[in-house]
Amino acid sequence: MVLSLFATGQEKSNVIEVPFAGNSWAAQPAGWETWFRTSRAGNVVVYIKGDGKGGKWTFSLNDEKKSVMLPAGDTGFVKVGEWQLADSGYHALFAGALQTRSVYAYGRANSKEHKKPDAKQTGKQGEGQDEEDEEAAAAAKLSESGIKAYRLEGDALSGENNYVKNNEGNYFYWGRRGPSVHLNYMLPKDFAAEWFYNEVTVPEGEDQVGSYFMANGFGEGYFGMQVNSPTERRVLFSVWSPFHTDDPKLIPDSQKIRMLGKGKDVYTGEFGNEGSGGQSFLRFPWKAGRTYGFLLRGVPNGKGMTTYTAWFRDPEAGGAAVNDGWRMIASFQRPGTNTWLTRLHSFLENFIPETGTLSRQVFFGNQWAADASGKWVQLTSAKFTADNTARIGYRKDYAGGSDGKRFYLKNDGFFDHFTPIGSTFQRAAVGSAPAINLKSLPTGN
């Protein structure tokens, strides 16, 4: 039975067909690694389907190597050999061409010790490079491998198995990015939040290129910090238009996000591809291991407009005064909206498919919300959720939780243990509300 006919990536069978394109990355030394997850240990027999050009290949699984000659003109499945999987969890099958092929090398060795790529090997090549162009380039590199798919058989496949099944919904792209994970904070009933405060700490070594550590999400937008390339980092604040489109040029003037002000050195413009709206960002060299403050305000005017304003605090720029270190990012007005802040949340995502093999983690702590009177309440409960890549079982390398004082999120890197979606976590309450003078925060121009 060919599993490409099934509806999800978590099928129970002792035979699975793993597409190369949605589950593979170029790897060192000079080859490709394909990841799949099993819920059982046991034997696995591997077959390879090539593009018909033939050649001699070597394969490695759990550091045991086997070689096979693919006949020229043969586009069917050819048996490679049998391996024993000692444990359940994620497994990487490495393939390298020994003859007739020139293989592009990228990434890391065939090991679960996840190494950060060299700066020359990854990252967006320039500001404004189209995401679709990057996707096409990555697909072209994968096609150079000459591998179309693997068929895996054996006892190890008799339980639940996880991999990207097909490209319906563009999951060869989304699956290689990896699962996005979220923390949804629980407000007291009937509490009208005007302010939302959060603190973000990215541990050293977890700041992989392509990471978006989103601190202050709300019903109409998000606010956080990114690793855009080996040499650039940003603080990003975006508000969606109420007009649903992926092309900002199609938004009617009456439904466009209006920029009311911005801080020094902040870029403002429009964004598209995943909804459209107003975007602002500050190029800022934030550092792993340090804690940064994020403050968001949402104020409805009662006439169908809500103004959203974001501030960012650098602890190294602060002095003795209460509001030292805070800087305004931007203020946007959203039409067709009459609401206080809702759906307060944080998330972690990877937006570069080529770094989808690298684990990343972030801590969120000291969450507070305040109403229009300035009354602060702590947010000490959070519900863990994830995107469709996780929910349909194409990737299972996602986690979230609490260390007691802070919440955390983790994704990518093909770690074995995952957090059940829908789990609820608690953190300990702290003694006092944020020391911020809300009436004297910096304004923009």
C-alpha positions in Angstrom: 0.0 0.0 0.0 1.4 3.4 -1.0 0.9 5.9 1.8 0.8 8.9 -0.5 -2.9 8.1 -0.7 -3.5 8.7 3.0 -4.7 12.0 4.5 -2.1 12.8 7.2 1.6 12.3 8.0 1.0 10.1 11.1 -0.1 6.9 9.5 0.0 3.4 11.1 1.5 0.8 8.6 4.6 -1.2 8.2 5.2 0.4 4.7 5.6 4.1 4.1 6.7 6.2 1.1 8.7 9.3 2.1 8.9 12.1 -0.5 12.4 13.4 -0.8 11.4 17.0 -1.5 9.5 17.8 1.7 11.7 15.9 4.2 15.3 16.5 3.1 18.2 19.0 3.4 21.6 19.2 1.9 24.2 18.0 4.4 27.9 17.6 5.0 29.8 15.7 3.9 28.5 16.2 0.3 25.1 14.7 0.5 21.6 14.8 1.7 19.7 13.9 4.8 16.1 12.8 5.0 14.2 12.9 8.3 11.4 10.7 9.5 9.9 9.7 12.9 8.8 6.4 14.1 7.0 5.5 17.3 8.7 2.1 17.6 12.1 0.5 17.4 12.8 -2.4 15.1 14.0 -3.2 11.6 13.6 -1.0 8.5 14.3 -1.9 4.9 15.1 1.1 2.7 14.4 1.4 -1.0 15.3 4.4 -3.1 13.6 5.9 -6.2 15.9 7.8 -8.4 15.5 10.1 -11.5 16.9 7.5 -13.9 20.4 8.9 -14.3 21.9 6.1 -12.3 25.1 6.1 -10.3 26.7 4.6 -7.2 25.3 5.9 -3.9 26.2 5.4 -0.2 23.6 5.5 2.5 24.0 5.9 6.3 21.5 5.3 9.0 22.6 5.3 12.7 26.2 5.4 11.4 25.9 2.1 9.5 26.7 2.5 5.8 25.5 0.6 2.8 26.1 1.2 -0.9 24.0 0.6 -4.0 24.4 1.0 -7.8 21.3 2.6 -9.4 21.0 1.4 -13.0 20.7 4.2 -15.6 17.1 4.5 -16.9 15.6 2.8 -13.8 13.0 5.1 -12.1 11.5 2.5 -9.9 12.3 1.6 -6.3 15.7 -0.1 -5.8 16.5 -1.9 -2.5 19.4 -0.3 -0.5 19.4 -2.6 2.5 18.1 -3.2 6.0 18.9 -1.4 9.3 17.9 -1.8 12.9 16.5 1.2 14.7 17.3 0.9 18.4 14.9 3.6 19.5 11.7 5.3 18.5 11.8 9.0 17.6 13.5 10.9 14.7 16.0 9.3 12.3 18.1 10.8 9.6 18.9 8.8 6.5 22.0 10.2 4.8 22.6 9.8 1.0 25.7 10.6 -0.9 26.5 10.1 -4.6 29.9 8.4 -5.2 29.8 8.5 -9.0 28.4 10.6 -11.8 26.9 13.3 -9.5 27.9 16.7 -8.3 26.2 17.1 -4.9 25.6 20.5 -3.3 26.6 20.5 0.3 24.8 22.5 3.0 24.0 22.3 6.7 25.5 19.9 9.2 26.8 16.4 9.6 24.5 13.3 9.8 24.1 13.5 13.6 21.6 14.7 16.2 24.3 17.1 17.5 22.8 20.1 15.8 25.4 22.5 14.6 24.8 26.1 13.6 25.5 26.7 9.8 28.4 28.8 8.7 27.4 32.4 8.0 28.2 31.9 4.3 25.9 28.9 4.0 22.5 30.3 5.1 20.4 33.3 5.6 18.5 35.6 3.3 20.9 37.1 0.8 19.5 40.6 0.7 16.7 42.7 2.0 13.5 42.3 0.2 14.4 39.0 -1.5 11.1 37.3 -2.4 10.2 34.3 -0.3 8.9 32.5 -3.4 12.3 32.9 -5.1 14.0 31.3 -2.1 11.5 28.5 -2.1 12.2 27.9 -5.8 16.0 28.0 -5.3 15.7 25.4 -2.5 13.5 23.2 -4.6 16.1 23.4 -7.4 18.9 22.3 -5.1 16.9 19.4 -3.8 16.2 18.3 -7.4 19.9 18.1 -8.0 20.1 15.1 -5.7 18.6 12.8 -8.2 16.4 11.2 -5.4 12.6 11.2 -5.8 11.5 9.2 -2.8 12.2 6.5 -0.3 10.1 3.5 0.5 10.6 2.2 4.1 9.3 -1.2 5.3 9.6 -3.1 8.5 8.6 -3.6 12.1 9.8 -0.1 13.1 7.1 1.4 10.8 4.2 -0.6 12.4 3.2 2.3 14.7 2.6 6.0 14.1 5.1 7.5 11.6 5.6 11.2 11.0 6.9 12.9 7.8 5.7 15.3 5.2 3.4 13.2 3.1 2.9 15.3 -0.1 2.9 18.9 -1.4 -0.8 19.5 -1.1 -1.1 23.0 0.6 2.6 23.7 -0.3 3.8 21.5 2.6 7.1 20.7 1.0 7.8 24.3 1.9 5.9 24.6 5.2 7.2 21.2 6.4 10.8 22.2 5.9 10.3 25.4 7.8 9.0 23.3 10.7 6.1 23.7 13.1 5.2 27.0 14.6 4.2 26.9 18.3 2.2 29.4 20.5 1.4 30.3 24.0 -2.1 31.8 24.5 -2.3 33.8 27.7 -5.4 33.7 29.8 -6.9 37.1 30.8 -9.4 37.5 33.7 -13.0 37.4 32.5 -14.4 40.7 31.3 -11.0 42.4 31.6 -10.5 45.1 29.0 -6.8 45.1 28.3 -5.3 48.4 27.0 -1.7 47.4 27.7 0.3 44.1 27.4 3.8 43.7 28.8 6.1 40.7 28.2 9.8 39.9 28.6 11.8 37.7 26.2 15.0 35.8 26.7 16.6 33.7 23.9 19.2 31.4 25.4 22.7 31.5 24.0 23.0 29.1 21.0 19.3 29.1 20.3 19.2 32.2 18.1 19.2 30.4 14.8 18.9 32.3 11.5 15.2 32.4 10.4 13.8 32.6 14.0 10.9 34.8 14.9 10.6 35.1 18.7 7.2 36.8 18.8 6.5 38.4 22.2 3.3 40.4 22.1 0.7 38.9 19.8 -2.9 40.2 19.7 -6.0 39.7 17.6 -4.9 42.1 14.9 -1.1 41.7 14.7 2.2 40.8 16.4 5.3 42.3 17.9 8.7 40.5 18.5 12.3 40.0 17.4 13.9 38.1 14.5 17.2 36.7 13.3 17.0 37.7 9.6 20.5 36.7 8.5 23.9 36.0 10.1 24.5 39.8 10.2 21.1 41.3 10.7 18.5 41.2 13.5 15.2 43.1 13.8 12.5 44.2 16.2 9.3 43.8 14.2 5.8 45.2 14.8 3.0 44.5 12.3 -0.8 45.1 12.1 -3.1 43.3 9.7 -5.5 45.1 7.5 -9.2 44.1 8.0 -9.2 43.5 4.2 -8.2 39.9 3.6 -5.6 39.5 0.9 -2.0 38.4 0.5 -1.3 41.4 -1.9 -1.2 44.8 -0.1 -1.7 46.6 -3.4 -5.3 45.3 -3.5 -6.3 46.9 -0.1 -8.8 49.7 -0.6 -7.7 53.0 0.9 -10.6 52.9 3.4 -9.2 49.6 4.8 -5.5 50.4 4.8 -3.4 50.5 8.0 -2.4 54.1 8.7 1.0 54.9 10.3 0.6 57.6 13.0 4.2 57.8 14.2 7.4 55.8 14.4 10.6 55.8 16.5 14.1 56.8 15.4 15.6 54.5 12.7 12.4 52.5 12.3 11.4 51.5 8.8 7.6 51.4 8.0 5.8 50.0 5.0 3.5 47.2 3.9 3.7 43.4 4.1 2.0 40.6 2.2 2.1 36.8 1.7 0.5 35.8 5.0 -2.2 38.4 5.1 -1.4 42.1 4.5 -1.2 45.3 6.5 1.2 47.8 8.0 4.7 46.7 9.1 7.5 48.4 11.0 10.9 47.2 12.0 14.0 48.4 13.8 17.3 46.9 12.8 18.7 46.1 16.2 21.6 43.8 17.3 19.8 42.1 20.2 21.8 39.4 21.9 21.1 35.9 23.1 21.2 35.5 26.9 19.7 38.9 27.6 16.2 39.8 28.6 14.2 42.4 26.5 11.0 44.2 27.3 8.0 44.5 25.0 5.0 46.8 25.6 1.9 47.0 23.5 -1.0 49.4 23.7 -4.4 49.1 22.0 -7.0 52.0 22.2 -10.3 52.0 20.4 -11.8 55.5 19.6 -15.4 54.4 19.6 -15.7 55.4 15.9 -14.5 52.2 14.3 -10.8 52.8 14.7 -8.3 51.3 17.0 -4.7 52.6 17.5 -2.0 50.1 18.3 1.4 51.3 19.6 4.5 49.3 20.4 7.6 50.0 22.6 10.8 48.0 23.0 13.2 48.1 26.0 16.9 47.4 25.7 18.2 46.7 29.2 21.7 48.0 28.3 20.3 51.4 27.3 18.5 52.0 30.5 19.5 54.3 33.3 18.2 55.2 36.7 14.9 56.8 35.5 11.8 54.7 35.3 11.3 54.8 31.6 15.0 54.7 30.5 15.7 52.1 27.9 12.3 52.3 26.3 12.0 53.3 22.6 8.9 53.6 20.4 8.8 51.3 17.4 5.6 52.6 15.7 1.9 53.5 16.1 -0.7 52.3 13.6 -4.4 53.0 13.2 -6.6 50.1 12.1 -10.0 50.9 10.4 -13.0 48.8 10.9 -12.0 48.0 14.5 -13.4 48.9 17.9 -11.7 46.7 20.5 -9.2 46.6 23.3 -6.4 44.1 23.1 -7.6 40.5 22.7 -6.1 37.1 22.1 -2.9 37.9 23.8 -0.2 35.3 22.8 3.4 34.6 22.0 4.8 32.3 19.3 8.0 30.8 17.9 8.5 30.1 14.2 11.2 29.5 11.7 10.7 31.4 8.4 13.7 30.0 6.4 13.2 26.3 5.3 17.0 25.7 5.0 17.3 26.1 8.8 14.4 23.8 9.6 16.9 21.2 10.9 18.1 23.5 13.7 16.6 23.6 17.1 15.6 27.0 18.7 14.1 27.9 22.0 12.8 31.1 23.8 11.6 32.0 27.3 8.7 34.4 27.9 8.3 35.8 31.4 6.7 38.4 33.7 3.5 38.8 31.6 1.1 41.6 32.7 -1.9 43.4 31.2 -3.4 46.7 32.3 -6.8 48.3 31.7 -7.5 52.0 30.8 -7.4 52.9 34.5 -3.8 51.6 34.8 -4.8 48.5 36.9 -2.3 45.7 36.3 -3.0 42.0 36.4 -0.6 39.1 36.0 -0.9 36.6 33.3 0.3 33.3 34.9 -1.6 30.7 32.8 -0.9 29.8 29.1 -2.3 27.3 26.7 0.0 25.6 24.2 -1.0 25.4 20.6 0.7 24.8 17.2 0.1 25.3 13.5 -1.2 22.9 10.9 2.3 21.4 10.2 2.2 20.1 13.8 -1.6 19.3 14.0 -1.6 17.0 11.0 1.5 15.2 12.2 3.9 16.2 9.5 6.4 17.4 12.1 6.6 16.4 15.8 9.6 18.4 16.9 7.7 21.0 19.0 7.5 21.7 22.7 6.3 24.2 25.3 6.0 24.5 29.0 7.0 26.3 32.1 10.2 26.3 34.2 8.3 27.6 37.2 9.1 31.3 36.7 8.8 31.6 32.9 7.1 29.9 30.0 9.1 28.5 27.1 8.7 27.4 23.5 10.9 25.1 21.4 10.7 23.9 17.8 12.7 22.3 14.9 15.9 20.3 15.2 14.1 16.9 15.2 14.2 16.3 18.9 12.3 13.2 20.0 9.9 14.4 22.7 6.9 16.6 22.0 4.4 18.5 24.1 0.7 17.6 23.6 -1.2 20.3 21.8 -3.7 21.9 24.1 -1.6 21.6 27.2 -2.0 24.3 29.8 0.9 25.7 31.9 1.4 27.9 35.0 4.2 30.1 36.1 4.7 31.6 39.5 3.4 35.1 40.2 6.0 37.8 40.9 5.8 40.6 43.5 5.0 43.8 41.6 3.8 45.2 38.3 6.2 46.6 35.7 7.8 49.9 36.8 6.6 51.9 33.8 5.2 55.4 33.7 2.6 54.8 31.0 2.0 58.6 30.6 5.6 59.5 29.7 6.6 56.8 27.3 8.6 58.1 24.3 6.7 59.2 21.2 7.6 59.0 17.5 7.8 61.4 14.7 
